[in-house]
């Protein structure tokens, strides 16, 4: 299946002719390796990793703790907190709460920190203002 914006590759192996892509102003494709090596892109990746890796490690440790306690600390997990509600149930529900909280924290962080930096880099690469 071919992209509707480009004609299929001719049988003689020449590059396809068709309308230029969104990053193509002169007929040559943008050198994505050059962008990837740029200091701005590297800073964007570092910022992303500084947020995501610790958050992932935190959630993984929290989940691992829950699983290990459920498997090896039956008495603790079955401790009644209120009526028929026990520690295991609260920790299990806490997994859902934590997932939603991390999602909201990430969305807020990305909107304030990551997206403006990415938009600025995109504008510079594309050589035009975005609306």
Backbone as XML, in Angstrom:
<?xml version="1.0"?>
<chain id="A" units="angstrom">
  <residue number="1" name="UNK">
    <atom name="N" x="0.846" y="-1.167" z="0.000"/>
    <atom name="CA" x="0.000" y="0.000" z="0.000"/>
    <atom name="C" x="0.895" y="1.235" z="0.000"/>
  </residue>
  <residue number="2" name="UNK">
    <atom name="N" x="0.559" y="2.246" z="-0.736"/>
    <atom name="CA" x="1.373" y="3.446" z="-0.819"/>
    <atom name="C" x="0.680" y="4.596" z="-0.126"/>
  </residue>
  <residue number="3" name="UNK">
    <atom name="N" x="1.487" y="5.551" z="0.266"/>
    <atom name="CA" x="0.980" y="6.758" z="0.891"/>
    <atom name="C" x="0.303" y="7.602" z="-0.189"/>
  </residue>
  <residue number="4" name="UNK">
    <atom name="N" x="-0.819" y="8.186" z="0.133"/>
    <atom name="CA" x="-1.569" y="8.956" z="-0.854"/>
    <atom name="C" x="-0.878" y="10.253" z="-1.236"/>
  </residue>
  <residue number="5" name="UNK">
    <atom name="N" x="0.126" y="10.681" z="-0.475"/>
    <atom name="CA" x="0.802" y="11.932" z="-0.792"/>
    <atom name="C" x="1.984" y="11.722" z="-1.715"/>
  </residue>
  <residue number="6" name="UNK">
    <atom name="N" x="2.384" y="10.475" z="-1.965"/>
    <atom name="CA" x="3.495" y="10.218" z="-2.857"/>
    <atom name="C" x="3.086" y="9.147" z="-3.846"/>
  </residue>
  <residue number="7" name="UNK">
    <atom name="N" x="3.629" y="9.267" z="-5.050"/>
    <atom name="CA" x="3.366" y="8.223" z="-6.018"/>
    <atom name="C" x="4.259" y="7.031" z="-5.718"/>
  </residue>
  <residue number="8" name="UNK">
    <atom name="N" x="3.875" y="5.830" z="-6.151"/>
    <atom name="CA" x="4.706" y="4.664" z="-5.873"/>
    <atom name="C" x="6.061" y="4.776" z="-6.557"/>
  </residue>
  <residue number="9" name="UNK">
    <atom name="N" x="7.045" y="4.035" z="-6.039"/>
    <atom name="CA" x="8.387" y="4.057" z="-6.619"/>
    <atom name="C" x="8.333" y="3.513" z="-8.040"/>
  </residue>
  <residue number="10" name="UNK">
    <atom name="N" x="8.870" y="4.270" z="-9.004"/>
    <atom name="CA" x="8.876" y="3.784" z="-10.382"/>
    <atom name="C" x="9.719" y="2.521" z="-10.500"/>
  </residue>
  <residue number="11" name="UNK">
    <atom name="N" x="9.458" y="1.691" z="-11.520"/>
    <atom name="CA" x="10.188" y="0.431" z="-11.658"/>
    <atom name="C" x="11.679" y="0.606" z="-11.880"/>
  </residue>
  <residue number="12" name="UNK">
    <atom name="N" x="12.116" y="1.779" z="-12.361"/>
    <atom name="CA" x="13.554" y="1.958" z="-12.603"/>
    <atom name="C" x="14.313" y="2.346" z="-11.332"/>
  </residue>
  <residue number="13" name="UNK">
    <atom name="N" x="13.649" y="2.399" z="-10.189"/>
    <atom name="CA" x="14.324" y="2.640" z="-8.918"/>
    <atom name="C" x="14.529" y="4.098" z="-8.570"/>
  </residue>
  <residue number="14" name="UNK">
    <atom name="N" x="14.083" y="5.016" z="-9.422"/>
    <atom name="CA" x="14.218" y="6.438" z="-9.108"/>
    <atom name="C" x="13.378" y="6.765" z="-7.883"/>
  </residue>
  <residue number="15" name="UNK">
    <atom name="N" x="13.744" y="7.796" z="-7.122"/>
    <atom name="CA" x="12.919" y="8.177" z="-5.977"/>
    <atom name="C" x="11.537" y="8.614" z="-6.444"/>
  </residue>
  <residue number="16" name="UNK">
    <atom name="N" x="10.532" y="8.410" z="-5.605"/>
    <atom name="CA" x="9.178" y="8.789" z="-5.997"/>
    <atom name="C" x="9.054" y="10.293" z="-6.176"/>
  </residue>
  <residue number="17" name="UNK">
    <atom name="N" x="8.199" y="10.670" z="-7.086"/>
    <atom name="CA" x="7.909" y="12.084" z="-7.278"/>
    <atom name="C" x="6.523" y="12.338" z="-6.738"/>
  </residue>
  <residue number="18" name="UNK">
    <atom name="N" x="6.363" y="13.402" z="-6.089"/>
    <atom name="CA" x="5.075" y="13.732" z="-5.510"/>
    <atom name="C" x="5.225" y="14.975" z="-4.675"/>
  </residue>
  <residue number="19" name="UNK">
    <atom name="N" x="4.164" y="15.360" z="-4.034"/>
    <atom name="CA" x="4.249" y="16.565" z="-3.217"/>
    <atom name="C" x="5.249" y="16.373" z="-2.087"/>
  </residue>
  <residue number="20" name="UNK">
    <atom name="N" x="5.959" y="17.436" z="-1.738"/>
    <atom name="CA" x="6.928" y="17.322" z="-0.656"/>
    <atom name="C" x="6.242" y="17.035" z="0.673"/>
  </residue>
  <residue number="21" name="UNK">
    <atom name="N" x="6.982" y="16.382" z="1.572"/>
    <atom name="CA" x="6.469" y="16.103" z="2.912"/>
    <atom name="C" x="6.467" y="17.359" z="3.755"/>
  </residue>
  <residue number="22" name="UNK">
    <atom name="N" x="5.968" y="17.308" z="4.973"/>
    <atom name="CA" x="5.843" y="18.500" z="5.806"/>
    <atom name="C" x="7.183" y="19.139" z="6.170"/>
  </residue>
  <residue number="23" name="UNK">
    <atom name="N" x="8.249" y="18.378" z="6.152"/>
    <atom name="CA" x="9.558" y="18.920" z="6.528"/>
    <atom name="C" x="10.438" y="19.154" z="5.313"/>
  </residue>
  <residue number="24" name="UNK">
    <atom name="N" x="9.881" y="19.063" z="4.146"/>
    <atom name="CA" x="10.649" y="19.098" z="2.915"/>
    <atom name="C" x="10.346" y="20.386" z="2.170"/>
  </residue>
  <residue number="25" name="UNK">
    <atom name="N" x="11.260" y="21.339" z="2.196"/>
    <atom name="CA" x="11.012" y="22.615" z="1.532"/>
    <atom name="C" x="11.794" y="22.735" z="0.235"/>
  </residue>
  <residue number="26" name="UNK">
    <atom name="N" x="12.919" y="22.060" z="0.137"/>
    <atom name="CA" x="13.762" y="22.242" z="-1.039"/>
    <atom name="C" x="13.777" y="21.017" z="-1.936"/>
  </residue>
  <residue number="27" name="UNK">
    <atom name="N" x="13.003" y="19.992" z="-1.606"/>
    <atom name="CA" x="13.024" y="18.775" z="-2.395"/>
    <atom name="C" x="13.893" y="17.709" z="-1.753"/>
  </residue>
  <residue number="28" name="UNK">
    <atom name="N" x="14.751" y="18.084" z="-0.799"/>
    <atom name="CA" x="15.579" y="17.117" z="-0.089"/>
    <atom name="C" x="14.950" y="16.847" z="1.267"/>
  </residue>
  <residue number="29" name="UNK">
    <atom name="N" x="15.002" y="15.600" z="1.684"/>
    <atom name="CA" x="14.444" y="15.265" z="2.992"/>
    <atom name="C" x="15.329" y="15.822" z="4.095"/>
  </residue>
  <residue number="30" name="UNK">
    <atom name="N" x="14.707" y="16.210" z="5.183"/>
    <atom name="CA" x="15.419" y="16.735" z="6.336"/>
    <atom name="C" x="16.303" y="15.646" z="6.919"/>
  </residue>
  <residue number="31" name="UNK">
    <atom name="N" x="17.493" y="15.985" z="7.328"/>
    <atom name="CA" x="18.423" y="15.025" z="7.907"/>
    <atom name="C" x="18.073" y="14.845" z="9.388"/>
  </residue>
  <residue number="32" name="UNK">
    <atom name="N" x="17.297" y="13.797" z="9.667"/>
    <atom name="CA" x="16.848" y="13.568" z="11.030"/>
    <atom name="C" x="17.991" y="13.207" z="11.960"/>
  </residue>
  <residue number="33" name="UNK">
    <atom name="N" x="19.045" y="12.626" z="11.433"/>
    <atom name="CA" x="20.205" y="12.328" z="12.278"/>
    <atom name="C" x="20.852" y="13.619" z="12.774"/>
  </residue>
  <residue number="34" name="UNK">
    <atom name="N" x="20.867" y="14.632" z="11.931"/>
    <atom name="CA" x="21.415" y="15.924" z="12.324"/>
    <atom name="C" x="20.577" y="16.530" z="13.443"/>
  </residue>
  <residue number="35" name="UNK">
    <atom name="N" x="19.254" y="16.426" z="13.340"/>
    <atom name="CA" x="18.362" y="16.923" z="14.383"/>
    <atom name="C" x="18.586" y="16.140" z="15.669"/>
  </residue>
  <residue number="36" name="UNK">
    <atom name="N" x="18.697" y="14.822" z="15.534"/>
    <atom name="CA" x="18.882" y="13.969" z="16.709"/>
    <atom name="C" x="20.177" y="14.303" z="17.441"/>
  </residue>
  <residue number="37" name="UNK">
    <atom name="N" x="21.194" y="14.712" z="16.730"/>
    <atom name="CA" x="22.468" y="15.052" z="17.344"/>
    <atom name="C" x="22.518" y="16.483" z="17.876"/>
  </residue>
  <residue number="38" name="UNK">
    <atom name="N" x="21.500" y="17.269" z="17.614"/>
    <atom name="CA" x="21.523" y="18.671" z="18.026"/>
    <atom name="C" x="21.437" y="18.794" z="19.548"/>
  </residue>
  <residue number="39" name="UNK">
    <atom name="N" x="22.044" y="19.829" z="20.121"/>
    <atom name="CA" x="21.989" y="20.027" z="21.577"/>
    <atom name="C" x="20.565" y="20.204" z="22.095"/>
  </residue>
  <residue number="40" name="UNK">
    <atom name="N" x="19.704" y="20.845" z="21.295"/>
    <atom name="CA" x="18.324" y="21.052" z="21.731"/>
    <atom name="C" x="17.581" y="19.729" z="21.873"/>
  </residue>
  <residue number="41" name="UNK">
    <atom name="N" x="17.759" y="18.837" z="20.899"/>
    <atom name="CA" x="17.087" y="17.540" z="20.948"/>
    <atom name="C" x="17.642" y="16.700" z="22.098"/>
  </residue>
  <residue number="42" name="UNK">
    <atom name="N" x="18.940" y="16.751" z="22.289"/>
    <atom name="CA" x="19.549" y="15.998" z="23.391"/>
    <atom name="C" x="19.041" y="16.508" z="24.738"/>
  </residue>
  <residue number="43" name="UNK">
    <atom name="N" x="18.876" y="17.811" z="24.866"/>
    <atom name="CA" x="18.331" y="18.377" z="26.105"/>
    <atom name="C" x="16.887" y="17.923" z="26.313"/>
  </residue>
  <residue number="44" name="UNK">
    <atom name="N" x="16.131" y="17.853" z="25.247"/>
    <atom name="CA" x="14.741" y="17.379" z="25.313"/>
    <atom name="C" x="14.691" y="15.929" z="25.788"/>
  </residue>
  <residue number="45" name="UNK">
    <atom name="N" x="15.563" y="15.109" z="25.246"/>
    <atom name="CA" x="15.616" y="13.697" z="25.664"/>
    <atom name="C" x="16.052" y="13.557" z="27.112"/>
  </residue>
  <residue number="46" name="UNK">
    <atom name="N" x="17.066" y="14.339" z="27.512"/>
    <atom name="CA" x="17.530" y="14.281" z="28.908"/>
    <atom name="C" x="16.415" y="14.677" z="29.869"/>
  </residue>
  <residue number="47" name="UNK">
    <atom name="N" x="15.703" y="15.722" z="29.543"/>
    <atom name="CA" x="14.605" y="16.188" z="30.395"/>
    <atom name="C" x="13.532" y="15.107" z="30.510"/>
  </residue>
  <residue number="48" name="UNK">
    <atom name="N" x="13.201" y="14.469" z="29.393"/>
    <atom name="CA" x="12.207" y="13.398" z="29.394"/>
    <atom name="C" x="12.670" y="12.229" z="30.261"/>
  </residue>
  <residue number="49" name="UNK">
    <atom name="N" x="13.904" y="11.821" z="30.070"/>
    <atom name="CA" x="14.431" y="10.697" z="30.845"/>
    <atom name="C" x="14.515" y="11.010" z="32.332"/>
  </residue>
  <residue number="50" name="UNK">
    <atom name="N" x="14.874" y="12.235" z="32.689"/>
    <atom name="CA" x="14.959" y="12.604" z="34.114"/>
    <atom name="C" x="13.604" y="12.529" z="34.798"/>
  </residue>
  <residue number="51" name="UNK">
    <atom name="N" x="12.545" y="12.682" z="34.051"/>
    <atom name="CA" x="11.206" y="12.551" z="34.638"/>
    <atom name="C" x="10.717" y="11.107" z="34.596"/>
  </residue>
  <residue number="52" name="UNK">
    <atom name="N" x="10.810" y="10.484" z="33.432"/>
    <atom name="CA" x="10.177" y="9.186" z="33.220"/>
    <atom name="C" x="10.883" y="8.051" z="33.948"/>
  </residue>
  <residue number="53" name="UNK">
    <atom name="N" x="12.184" y="7.990" z="33.923"/>
    <atom name="CA" x="12.872" y="6.861" z="34.546"/>
    <atom name="C" x="12.648" y="6.791" z="36.051"/>
  </residue>
  <residue number="54" name="UNK">
    <atom name="N" x="12.795" y="7.879" z="36.798"/>
    <atom name="CA" x="12.501" y="7.779" z="38.235"/>
    <atom name="C" x="11.040" y="7.439" z="38.514"/>
  </residue>
  <residue number="55" name="UNK">
    <atom name="N" x="10.122" y="7.996" z="37.742"/>
    <atom name="CA" x="8.706" y="7.709" z="37.957"/>
    <atom name="C" x="8.412" y="6.239" z="37.671"/>
  </residue>
  <residue number="56" name="UNK">
    <atom name="N" x="9.014" y="5.700" z="36.632"/>
    <atom name="CA" x="8.841" y="4.282" z="36.303"/>
    <atom name="C" x="9.426" y="3.409" z="37.395"/>
  </residue>
  <residue number="57" name="UNK">
    <atom name="N" x="10.611" y="3.756" z="37.885"/>
    <atom name="CA" x="11.231" y="2.978" z="38.963"/>
    <atom name="C" x="10.367" y="3.021" z="40.217"/>
  </residue>
  <residue number="58" name="UNK">
    <atom name="N" x="9.833" y="4.196" z="40.548"/>
    <atom name="CA" x="8.962" y="4.312" z="41.712"/>
    <atom name="C" x="7.748" y="3.395" z="41.583"/>
  </residue>
  <residue number="59" name="UNK">
    <atom name="N" x="7.086" y="3.449" z="40.429"/>
    <atom name="CA" x="5.878" y="2.644" z="40.276"/>
    <atom name="C" x="6.215" y="1.158" z="40.275"/>
  </residue>
  <residue number="60" name="UNK">
    <atom name="N" x="7.317" y="0.784" z="39.626"/>
    <atom name="CA" x="7.697" y="-0.626" z="39.597"/>
    <atom name="C" x="7.981" y="-1.131" z="41.008"/>
  </residue>
  <residue number="61" name="UNK">
    <atom name="N" x="8.698" y="-0.353" z="41.818"/>
    <atom name="CA" x="8.980" y="-0.772" z="43.203"/>
    <atom name="C" x="7.696" y="-0.853" z="44.031"/>
  </residue>
  <residue number="62" name="UNK">
    <atom name="N" x="6.797" y="0.083" z="43.838"/>
    <atom name="CA" x="5.519" y="0.079" z="44.541"/>
    <atom name="C" x="4.714" y="-1.163" z="44.157"/>
  </residue>
  <residue number="63" name="UNK">
    <atom name="N" x="4.683" y="-1.483" z="42.873"/>
    <atom name="CA" x="3.953" y="-2.664" z="42.411"/>
    <atom name="C" x="4.618" y="-3.949" z="42.922"/>
  </residue>
  <residue number="64" name="UNK">
    <atom name="N" x="5.945" y="-4.015" z="42.846"/>
    <atom name="CA" x="6.675" y="-5.183" z="43.334"/>
    <atom name="C" x="6.440" y="-5.393" z="44.829"/>
  </residue>
  <residue number="65" name="UNK">
    <atom name="N" x="6.425" y="-4.316" z="45.592"/>
    <atom name="CA" x="6.131" y="-4.404" z="47.025"/>
    <atom name="C" x="4.750" y="-4.994" z="47.254"/>
  </residue>
  <residue number="66" name="UNK">
    <atom name="N" x="3.785" y="-4.521" z="46.498"/>
    <atom name="CA" x="2.414" y="-5.033" z="46.612"/>
    <atom name="C" x="2.360" y="-6.535" z="46.315"/>
  </residue>
  <residue number="67" name="UNK">
    <atom name="N" x="2.994" y="-6.950" z="45.237"/>
    <atom name="CA" x="2.975" y="-8.362" z="44.847"/>
    <atom name="C" x="3.682" y="-9.219" z="45.891"/>
  </residue>
  <residue number="68" name="UNK">
    <atom name="N" x="4.842" y="-8.782" z="46.355"/>
    <atom name="CA" x="5.587" y="-9.565" z="47.346"/>
    <atom name="C" x="4.832" y="-9.651" z="48.674"/>
  </residue>
  <residue number="69" name="UNK">
    <atom name="N" x="4.232" y="-8.558" z="49.092"/>
    <atom name="CA" x="3.442" y="-8.601" z="50.322"/>
    <atom name="C" x="2.234" y="-9.526" z="50.164"/>
  </residue>
  <residue number="70" name="UNK">
    <atom name="N" x="1.604" y="-9.494" z="49.008"/>
    <atom name="CA" x="0.454" y="-10.365" z="48.774"/>
    <atom name="C" x="0.863" y="-11.838" z="48.794"/>
  </residue>
  <residue number="71" name="UNK">
    <atom name="N" x="2.082" y="-12.112" z="48.360"/>
    <atom name="CA" x="2.531" y="-13.499" z="48.301"/>
    <atom name="C" x="3.127" y="-13.984" z="49.619"/>
  </residue>
  <residue number="72" name="UNK">
    <atom name="N" x="3.846" y="-13.133" z="50.315"/>
    <atom name="CA" x="4.593" y="-13.575" z="51.502"/>
    <atom name="C" x="4.101" y="-13.014" z="52.833"/>
  </residue>
  <residue number="73" name="UNK">
    <atom name="N" x="3.230" y="-12.031" z="52.834"/>
    <atom name="CA" x="2.768" y="-11.433" z="54.093"/>
    <atom name="C" x="1.248" y="-11.522" z="54.179"/>
  </residue>
  <residue number="74" name="UNK">
    <atom name="N" x="0.744" y="-12.748" z="54.148"/>
    <atom name="CA" x="-0.711" y="-12.964" z="54.155"/>
    <atom name="C" x="-1.378" y="-12.336" z="55.385"/>
  </residue>
  <residue number="75" name="UNK">
    <atom name="N" x="-0.752" y="-12.497" z="56.542"/>
    <atom name="CA" x="-1.357" y="-11.954" z="57.770"/>
    <atom name="C" x="-1.460" y="-10.431" z="57.708"/>
  </residue>
  <residue number="76" name="UNK">
    <atom name="N" x="-0.394" y="-9.802" z="57.234"/>
    <atom name="CA" x="-0.413" y="-8.343" z="57.126"/>
    <atom name="C" x="-1.469" y="-7.885" z="56.116"/>
  </residue>
  <residue number="77" name="UNK">
    <atom name="N" x="-1.485" y="-8.517" z="54.948"/>
    <atom name="CA" x="-2.416" y="-8.097" z="53.891"/>
    <atom name="C" x="-3.875" y="-8.358" z="54.275"/>
  </residue>
  <residue number="78" name="UNK">
    <atom name="N" x="-4.112" y="-9.320" z="55.142"/>
    <atom name="CA" x="-5.498" y="-9.616" z="55.536"/>
    <atom name="C" x="-5.915" y="-8.874" z="56.801"/>
  </residue>
  <residue number="79" name="UNK">
    <atom name="N" x="-5.070" y="-7.975" z="57.277"/>
    <atom name="CA" x="-5.411" y="-7.167" z="58.448"/>
    <atom name="C" x="-6.607" y="-6.279" z="58.117"/>
  </residue>
  <residue number="80" name="UNK">
    <atom name="N" x="-7.651" y="-6.393" z="58.943"/>
    <atom name="CA" x="-8.868" y="-5.603" z="58.737"/>
    <atom name="C" x="-8.596" y="-4.137" z="59.080"/>
  </residue>
  <residue number="81" name="UNK">
    <atom name="N" x="-9.038" y="-3.258" z="58.223"/>
    <atom name="CA" x="-8.896" y="-1.825" z="58.448"/>
    <atom name="C" x="-10.234" y="-1.251" z="58.894"/>
  </residue>
  <residue number="82" name="UNK">
    <atom name="N" x="-11.282" y="-1.642" z="58.193"/>
    <atom name="CA" x="-12.623" y="-1.154" z="58.500"/>
    <atom name="C" x="-13.629" y="-2.151" z="57.939"/>
  </residue>
  <residue number="83" name="UNK">
    <atom name="N" x="-14.401" y="-2.766" z="58.752"/>
    <atom name="CA" x="-15.374" y="-3.771" z="58.317"/>
    <atom name="C" x="-14.679" y="-4.920" z="57.602"/>
  </residue>
  <residue number="84" name="UNK">
    <atom name="N" x="-15.062" y="-5.138" z="56.345"/>
    <atom name="CA" x="-14.427" y="-6.200" z="55.561"/>
    <atom name="C" x="-13.293" y="-5.685" z="54.686"/>
  </residue>
  <residue number="85" name="UNK">
    <atom name="N" x="-12.974" y="-4.423" z="54.818"/>
    <atom name="CA" x="-11.877" y="-3.814" z="54.043"/>
    <atom name="C" x="-10.563" y="-4.154" z="54.746"/>
  </residue>
  <residue number="86" name="UNK">
    <atom name="N" x="-9.611" y="-4.735" z="53.977"/>
    <atom name="CA" x="-8.318" y="-5.079" z="54.568"/>
    <atom name="C" x="-7.182" y="-4.339" z="53.863"/>
  </residue>
  <residue number="87" name="UNK">
    <atom name="N" x="-5.989" y="-4.486" z="54.383"/>
    <atom name="CA" x="-4.814" y="-3.790" z="53.848"/>
    <atom name="C" x="-4.571" y="-4.176" z="52.393"/>
  </residue>
  <residue number="88" name="UNK">
    <atom name="N" x="-4.713" y="-5.456" z="52.060"/>
    <atom name="CA" x="-4.492" y="-5.916" z="50.690"/>
    <atom name="C" x="-5.414" y="-5.232" z="49.692"/>
  </residue>
  <residue number="89" name="UNK">
    <atom name="N" x="-6.674" y="-5.086" z="50.056"/>
    <atom name="CA" x="-7.629" y="-4.421" z="49.172"/>
    <atom name="C" x="-7.259" y="-2.948" z="48.991"/>
  </residue>
  <residue number="90" name="UNK">
    <atom name="N" x="-6.894" y="-2.294" z="50.076"/>
    <atom name="CA" x="-6.503" y="-0.882" z="49.976"/>
    <atom name="C" x="-5.250" y="-0.701" z="49.123"/>
  </residue>
  <residue number="91" name="UNK">
    <atom name="N" x="-4.285" y="-1.602" z="49.297"/>
    <atom name="CA" x="-3.066" y="-1.501" z="48.482"/>
    <atom name="C" x="-3.368" y="-1.802" z="47.013"/>
  </residue>
  <residue number="92" name="UNK">
    <atom name="N" x="-4.252" y="-2.751" z="46.745"/>
    <atom name="CA" x="-4.635" y="-3.046" z="45.366"/>
    <atom name="C" x="-5.326" y="-1.871" z="44.707"/>
  </residue>
  <residue number="93" name="UNK">
    <atom name="N" x="-6.247" y="-1.250" z="45.433"/>
    <atom name="CA" x="-6.901" y="-0.045" z="44.907"/>
    <atom name="C" x="-5.902" y="1.098" z="44.772"/>
  </residue>
  <residue number="94" name="UNK">
    <atom name="N" x="-4.930" y="1.113" z="45.665"/>
    <atom name="CA" x="-3.871" y="2.127" z="45.586"/>
    <atom name="C" x="-3.068" y="2.029" z="44.296"/>
  </residue>
  <residue number="95" name="UNK">
    <atom name="N" x="-2.970" y="0.836" z="43.733"/>
    <atom name="CA" x="-2.285" y="0.681" z="42.446"/>
    <atom name="C" x="-3.002" y="1.471" z="41.358"/>
  </residue>
  <residue number="96" name="UNK">
    <atom name="N" x="-4.331" y="1.408" z="41.360"/>
    <atom name="CA" x="-5.108" y="2.171" z="40.372"/>
    <atom name="C" x="-4.962" y="3.670" z="40.615"/>
  </residue>
  <residue number="97" name="UNK">
    <atom name="N" x="-5.068" y="4.063" z="41.868"/>
    <atom name="CA" x="-4.941" y="5.486" z="42.209"/>
    <atom name="C" x="-3.571" y="6.002" z="41.784"/>
  </residue>
  <residue number="98" name="UNK">
    <atom name="N" x="-2.539" y="5.222" z="42.062"/>
    <atom name="CA" x="-1.182" y="5.626" z="41.694"/>
    <atom name="C" x="-1.042" y="5.761" z="40.179"/>
  </residue>
  <residue number="99" name="UNK">
    <atom name="N" x="-1.614" y="4.832" z="39.435"/>
    <atom name="CA" x="-1.541" y="4.891" z="37.970"/>
    <atom name="C" x="-2.174" y="6.174" z="37.442"/>
  </residue>
  <residue number="100" name="UNK">
    <atom name="N" x="-3.364" y="6.499" z="37.933"/>
    <atom name="CA" x="-4.022" y="7.727" z="37.488"/>
    <atom name="C" x="-3.251" y="8.967" z="37.938"/>
  </residue>
  <residue number="101" name="UNK">
    <atom name="N" x="-2.711" y="8.938" z="39.149"/>
    <atom name="CA" x="-1.942" y="10.083" z="39.645"/>
    <atom name="C" x="-0.693" y="10.310" z="38.799"/>
  </residue>
  <residue number="102" name="UNK">
    <atom name="N" x="0.019" y="9.241" z="38.478"/>
    <atom name="CA" x="1.221" y="9.377" z="37.656"/>
    <atom name="C" x="0.855" y="9.915" z="36.275"/>
  </residue>
  <residue number="103" name="UNK">
    <atom name="N" x="-0.245" y="9.449" z="35.728"/>
    <atom name="CA" x="-0.688" y="9.938" z="34.421"/>
    <atom name="C" x="-0.988" y="11.433" z="34.468"/>
  </residue>
  <residue number="104" name="UNK">
    <atom name="N" x="-1.698" y="11.868" z="35.506"/>
    <atom name="CA" x="-2.014" y="13.299" z="35.625"/>
    <atom name="C" x="-0.749" y="14.129" z="35.860"/>
  </residue>
  <residue number="105" name="UNK">
    <atom name="N" x="0.156" y="13.633" z="36.687"/>
    <atom name="CA" x="1.413" y="14.341" z="36.945"/>
    <atom name="C" x="2.217" y="14.466" z="35.660"/>
  </residue>
  <residue number="106" name="UNK">
    <atom name="N" x="2.296" y="13.370" z="34.899"/>
    <atom name="CA" x="3.049" y="13.412" z="33.644"/>
    <atom name="C" x="2.421" y="14.396" z="32.656"/>
  </residue>
  <residue number="107" name="UNK">
    <atom name="N" x="1.102" y="14.349" z="32.521"/>
    <atom name="CA" x="0.426" y="15.256" z="31.579"/>
    <atom name="C" x="0.678" y="16.709" z="31.954"/>
  </residue>
  <residue number="108" name="UNK">
    <atom name="N" x="0.589" y="17.031" z="33.232"/>
    <atom name="CA" x="0.834" y="18.405" z="33.679"/>
    <atom name="C" x="2.286" y="18.794" z="33.423"/>
  </residue>
  <residue number="109" name="UNK">
    <atom name="N" x="3.210" y="17.882" z="33.750"/>
    <atom name="CA" x="4.639" y="18.150" z="33.537"/>
    <atom name="C" x="4.927" y="18.357" z="32.054"/>
  </residue>
  <residue number="110" name="UNK">
    <atom name="N" x="4.395" y="17.471" z="31.212"/>
    <atom name="CA" x="4.651" y="17.570" z="29.773"/>
    <atom name="C" x="4.094" y="18.869" z="29.205"/>
  </residue>
  <residue number="111" name="UNK">
    <atom name="N" x="2.897" y="19.253" z="29.636"/>
    <atom name="CA" x="2.304" y="20.496" z="29.130"/>
    <atom name="C" x="3.107" y="21.715" z="29.528"/>
  </residue>
  <residue number="112" name="UNK">
    <atom name="N" x="3.679" y="21.707" z="30.730"/>
    <atom name="CA" x="4.413" y="22.890" z="31.212"/>
    <atom name="C" x="5.876" y="22.893" z="30.785"/>
  </residue>
  <residue number="113" name="UNK">
    <atom name="N" x="6.530" y="21.740" z="30.779"/>
    <atom name="CA" x="7.982" y="21.696" z="30.586"/>
    <atom name="C" x="8.395" y="21.138" z="29.229"/>
  </residue>
  <residue number="114" name="UNK">
    <atom name="N" x="7.886" y="19.985" z="28.876"/>
    <atom name="CA" x="8.376" y="19.265" z="27.702"/>
    <atom name="C" x="7.790" y="19.803" z="26.396"/>
  </residue>
  <residue number="115" name="UNK">
    <atom name="N" x="6.493" y="19.989" z="26.349"/>
    <atom name="CA" x="5.847" y="20.404" z="25.099"/>
    <atom name="C" x="6.324" y="21.761" z="24.584"/>
  </residue>
  <residue number="116" name="UNK">
    <atom name="N" x="6.477" y="22.785" z="25.439"/>
    <atom name="CA" x="6.980" y="24.063" z="24.903"/>
    <atom name="C" x="8.377" y="23.932" z="24.290"/>
  </residue>
  <residue number="117" name="UNK">
    <atom name="N" x="9.221" y="23.142" z="24.928"/>
    <atom name="CA" x="10.570" y="22.941" z="24.399"/>
    <atom name="C" x="10.520" y="22.167" z="23.073"/>
  </residue>
  <residue number="118" name="UNK">
    <atom name="N" x="9.652" y="21.162" z="22.993"/>
    <atom name="CA" x="9.506" y="20.390" z="21.757"/>
    <atom name="C" x="8.921" y="21.246" z="20.648"/>
  </residue>
  <residue number="119" name="UNK">
    <atom name="N" x="7.950" y="22.086" z="20.972"/>
    <atom name="CA" x="7.354" y="22.972" z="19.966"/>
    <atom name="C" x="8.388" y="23.959" z="19.416"/>
  </residue>
  <residue number="120" name="UNK">
    <atom name="N" x="9.219" y="24.485" z="20.297"/>
    <atom name="CA" x="10.262" y="25.417" z="19.862"/>
    <atom name="C" x="11.245" y="24.725" z="18.919"/>
  </residue>
  <residue number="121" name="UNK">
    <atom name="N" x="11.629" y="23.499" z="19.263"/>
    <atom name="CA" x="12.537" y="22.736" z="18.405"/>
    <atom name="C" x="11.874" y="22.436" z="17.062"/>
  </residue>
  <residue number="122" name="UNK">
    <atom name="N" x="10.608" y="22.056" z="17.083"/>
    <atom name="CA" x="9.887" y="21.770" z="15.839"/>
    <atom name="C" x="9.819" y="23.006" z="14.952"/>
  </residue>
  <residue number="123" name="UNK">
    <atom name="N" x="9.540" y="24.160" z="15.546"/>
    <atom name="CA" x="9.482" y="25.399" z="14.767"/>
    <atom name="C" x="10.818" y="25.698" z="14.094"/>
  </residue>
  <residue number="124" name="UNK">
    <atom name="N" x="11.898" y="25.496" z="14.851"/>
    <atom name="CA" x="13.222" y="25.756" z="14.304"/>
    <atom name="C" x="13.546" y="24.801" z="13.162"/>
  </residue>
  <residue number="125" name="UNK">
    <atom name="N" x="13.153" y="23.516" z="13.339"/>
    <atom name="CA" x="13.428" y="22.515" z="12.307"/>
    <atom name="C" x="12.619" y="22.791" z="11.054"/>
  </residue>
  <residue number="126" name="UNK">
    <atom name="N" x="11.348" y="23.083" z="11.241"/>
    <atom name="CA" x="10.477" y="23.293" z="10.103"/>
    <atom name="C" x="10.671" y="24.653" z="9.475"/>
  </residue>
  <residue number="127" name="UNK">
    <atom name="N" x="11.276" y="25.573" z="10.217"/>
    <atom name="CA" x="11.514" y="26.893" z="9.675"/>
    <atom name="C" x="10.261" y="27.710" z="9.486"/>
  </residue>
  <residue number="128" name="UNK">
    <atom name="N" x="9.253" y="27.430" z="10.311"/>
    <atom name="CA" x="8.020" y="28.184" z="10.186"/>
    <atom name="C" x="7.359" y="28.242" z="11.573"/>
  </residue>
  <residue number="129" name="UNK">
    <atom name="N" x="6.431" y="29.167" z="11.702"/>
    <atom name="CA" x="5.694" y="29.289" z="12.950"/>
    <atom name="C" x="4.533" y="28.327" z="12.961"/>
  </residue>
  <residue number="130" name="UNK">
    <atom name="N" x="4.310" y="27.691" z="14.116"/>
    <atom name="CA" x="3.155" y="26.819" z="14.277"/>
    <atom name="C" x="2.028" y="27.588" z="14.926"/>
  </residue>
  <residue number="131" name="UNK">
    <atom name="N" x="0.832" y="27.249" z="14.571"/>
    <atom name="CA" x="-0.332" y="27.921" z="15.136"/>
    <atom name="C" x="-0.892" y="27.102" z="16.239"/>
  </residue>
</chain>
